[in-house]
Amino acid sequence: MTATPDQPAAARVSPVGRLLPPALGRDFRWLWSSSTASNIGDGLLLSAGPLLVTTLTRDPFAVSMATLMTFLPWVVFGIPGGAIIDRVDRRRLSVLVNIARAAVLLVLTATIMTSTATLPVVLVSLLVLGTTEMFADNTGSALLATHVPKAHLGVANSRLTGTRILANDLAGPPIGALLIGLGLAVPFAVDAVCALAAAVLIGRIAATPRPDPTTVERRHLRHEISDGVRWLWGHPPIRALALTIFLFNVTFWAPYSLYVLYATERLGVDELGYGLLITAGAIGGLAGSVAYPTLERRFALATLMRVGLLLETVTHLILAVSTSAVFVGLTMTLFGIHAVVWGTTSTTVRQRAVPSAFLGRVTSVYMLLNVGGAAIGSLLGGVIAQRFGIVAPLWFAFVGSALLLLAIWRTLDDIAHAPIADDEVPAAQPG
């Protein structure tokens, strides 16, 4: 039945319009579609990747090294990568890195099918995949910030996060675990197809005009990198946010890099059970994504940050003392809500505060601290577990998070009220 003018406006909005509001613009729909395709493939590997590593080794340190390889590119290439992103056509770069990701996945698939996949082969593959992901994530964040009006970035980020949860966290892990039953190489081959689809979709967004290279003085890359570092360090709220995420990532990833061993050895679950535990967190994350626009309107951003970090701290304690897979699953559902609300809030604060010309460089420094904390945490977690047992990293995470939260409690007000950059994105074209 056709809606009449007397019907409420909400009744005349299509399901697609509710998921992707016209105010976000046509380009956002292509960004969202590309992200969806990419996250479907990534979700398969969320469970298939660790399970592949455990077919080659059960050593906790070696398993944590697999996680480290996905983070290492941010530490080694992140900052120069950000400067490159600010120099080139971001849309074209995103297409190229997705194609490169597909190529690496196809090579890894071939090694699995021919039984030539060894731990060094897998670790090198993860390192290259991590490099392509570094460029894709940084470029995608910059494209979002330059194609969506700043007033709508919170909604746009929550939509992307909700879709990522559905594809990457909720549906992907159990499907990936089941696909392994058809063959260990199957999830990796499917991810390659998804990466190619993401490349095609991201290529449909409108090109952003770039300065004429003949009229712009090309400075040395290190000078442009220095500009980004100086901007971040000279902006107290964004600097505090970056350091906060760095330190909390150290505490979080110390135990989470070994989550597959925690689930299978302490909780006694099988491959499918491990996938379902990840899914439990995704269910909470989906709820957080749906609720975020309402939470953003009703609560101060600093309040959302404080409550979330408190929940994260308590989560480490609960996992340290529990041996029930059901109870851990319920706890991770609550944690999933925090993860999405915190991630959406912190990303929106950063995107609003950073001028568009600096997005690649500032985001690269920001992510260097972000992923660097995860890399250090993963390494510490492997060492601590190897010496004191699989539960010890959780106690480290609980104590460390509690101390950090006390230290930054008041600073969260300054972070939440970071000033907005004055280079507003033009109004988006409706889809």
Secondary structure, DSSP 4 states (H G I P E B T S, - for coil): ----TTS-GGGGS-HHHHHS-GGG-HHHHHHHHHHHHHHHHHHHHHHHHHHHHHTT---HHHHHHHHHHHHHHHHHHHHHHHHHHHHS-HHHHHHHHHHHHHHHHHHHHHHHHTT---HHHHHHHHHHHHHHHHHHHHHHHHHHHHHS-GGGHHHHHHHHHHHHIIIIIIIHHHHHHHHHTT-TTHHHHHHHHHHHHHHHHHTTSPPPP---TTTS----HHHHHHHHHHHHHT-HHHHHHHHHHHHHHHHHHHHHTTHHHIIIIIS---HHHHHHHHHHHHHHHHHHHHHHHHHHHHS-HHHHHHHHHHHHHHHHHHHHH---HHHHHHHHHHHHHHHHHHHHHHHHHHHHHS-GGGHHHHHHHHHHHHHHHHHHHHHHHHHHHHHH-TTHHHHHHHHHHHHHHHHHTTHHHHHHTPPPPS-PPPPPPP-
